[in-house]
Amino acid sequence: MRSLFCCPLCGKPLRQQGNALCCLNRHSFDFAAQGYVNLLPANRRHSAAPGDDAGMVAARRAFLQQGSYAPFAKKLCQLAQECTANIAAPAVLDAGCGEGYYTGLLAKALGPAAQVAAFDISKNAVRAAAKQYPAVQFAVASAFAIPVADASIDLLVNVFAPLAAEEYLRLLRPGGYFIYAVPGPRHLMGLKQVLYDTPYENTVKDTQYTGFRFCRRVPVAGSLQLIGTQQIEALFAMTPYYWRTPAQGAERLRQQDTLATEIEFDFLVYQKNT
């Protein structure tokens, strides 16, 4: 079986041979027990264990599987279906997939004809994703050196992951689509009002990327009412605020028994120039 991934060392296509993905230059990458491959060379790691740790992955999975972000997942799947409607067997890539919540739903929505692959720099996240969604090709890889061949992908999605627009331009086919999920203006405002003395709204801008045509912005909004410190902490642990909140703000959050907050995603849809 040919993989959507290519060799991170020489760029040649990868095919499954036994329990490994191999290229013509005889570079070989073993499948882990959970079904993923590690395509992150040691010289491209910025730490011994880059990305989210096991605790953060578990918190994200616990929160997302409650269905709190289900409206966002539903809209993402709808947009993905629209972007690939005229392609019989689309090649789809989830860049920065985390523990695979959105990837798994995308694969289900697009059906068995679609070839879906996903990667994240966190081995903990990819391990959890591959174990739960065996129909998807998962790999540990860097967003800034994606082991995918030039012009081989029909649709790329990025949900709150690091952006590498030049890489996306390289690997998308002409006319291919890129869906980028960003926080809406008041996303998690209720959470930020607890964490910070002067909470701020997120900036809204339709950024242009070289080689892409901006198609549209699709906002999706709702609200959350979290009860109990476990739910609140799970939400906090899956946000970037977890890393940069002052200790005083984090302590205020730990004292909350309930939390009401707005939630907003904006999906930005881009198409690669033909």
C-alpha positions, 0 to 999 in steps of 0.5 A: 500500500502506498502512503500519502507520506513520503520519506523525510530523508530523501523525499521518495514515496513510501510503501508499506512492506510488512510492518514498516513504510519503506522508500526506494532508497531503503529508508525504513520507518516501523509502525508503532503498536498503535499503527502510526509511524515516526517521520520526525528525524532526530535533527528536526526535534527542538526538544526530547519530547516536542509538542503536547505531553500525555496529560494535555492530550488526555485533557483535550480528548476528555473535553472534546469527546463530551461534544462541546465543540461538536458544532465546529466539527460539523461545520468543518466536515461540511466545508471539507465535503464542499471542497472535495465534492468534485473529486472521486477519491480525494487526498486529505491531510490534517496538519497538526492533528492533535489527538485526532478528534477532527481527523476521525470525523473528517474521515467518516464524513468523506467516506471510504473513497477518501485517503486521509492522513494526519500528523502532529509533532507530539508523539503522545497525540499521534499515539492516541489518535492512531489507536482510536482511528485506524482508518487514518494514516498517522505520523509524527512529523514537523509542520515546517518540513511536512513529509508529503510529496509536492502537489499531492493533496486535494484538501488540507485542514488546520485546526488551531495548529502552527501555520506553515503556508509555504509548505501547504502551497508546496503540497497542495495540487493546483485548485486544492483547498486549505481550511484554516480554523482560527479563534473568533473574536470572543472565543473563550472570553469567559475563560480569559475574564478569569485568567487575566485582569484585562482580557482581550478580543481576538483580532479578526483579519483576512490574511492573504497568503502567497499563491492562494486565493482567499475564498471566504470566512465562515464563523461558527459560535456558541456557548459553554456552561462547564460544571466542576473543576475537572471540566474547567481544567480540561478546557484550560489544558487544551488552550495556549493560555495554559502555557502563558497565564500568570500563576495568579490567574491560573489559581483563580481558575482553580477556585472556580466551580462553574464557568460560562464562556462564549466559543467561536471558531472562524473557518478561513477557506483558501484555494491554491491558484491554478 
